[in-house]
Amino acid sequence: MDLLDLDNEAMYFETPLPAEVRQLIDESAQRYRSQALDGSSDEDLERTSVDSAEWALLRAYLKAPEHLSVIVALYRYYYYRHRYAEAVTMADRAILLSSRRLGLSEDWRKLGQAELEQAAERSMASTRFLLLALKGAAWLLLRQDQPQAAIERLAPVRAFDRKDQLGTRELLSWAEKAIRREEIANAGDNVHLLGD
């Protein structure tokens, strides 16, 4: 799931990017596209430790490690490369920085309905971004067979989004079924999950 599941990314990142950082992000996008056009596969890119598109993003990160545009660019890069562990790291970074900017605890486990409602009063756009980052991390954790960690990430989102406007109910169901399957597998062959 894409971390920015919305049309207008600029609404989240009020601080403009320094020109050289914007240039590095643009360079990365061009290199990524050219690698796709020249037929480079993920296997080709895995032969080198860092491809040129990633290298440009890492340089941008060194210049602006707390700018959410850079974090999101790295998240997307890793997401589209199916490098989910690194994408979770970037989602965690986005969660930390968003929480800090909203005046919330930097430990997302401590976020509950009351704290998130107060944050939404300060900035609904930033709060929504934080919730989408938690949801994105949960999706990535499910892709890595870590359903319990995914459920933990979804807890603050569900506490705030009781009407499921962000669509976490389906992810939560996926995670709960994965946990039940694991429990059944550990119980032996004579127990089966109904409905699967």
Summary of the structure (lengths in Angstrom):
residues: 196
radius of gyration: 18.6
end to end distance: 23.8
largest distance: 62.3
contacts: 562
relative contact order: 0.10
helix: 69%
strand: 0%
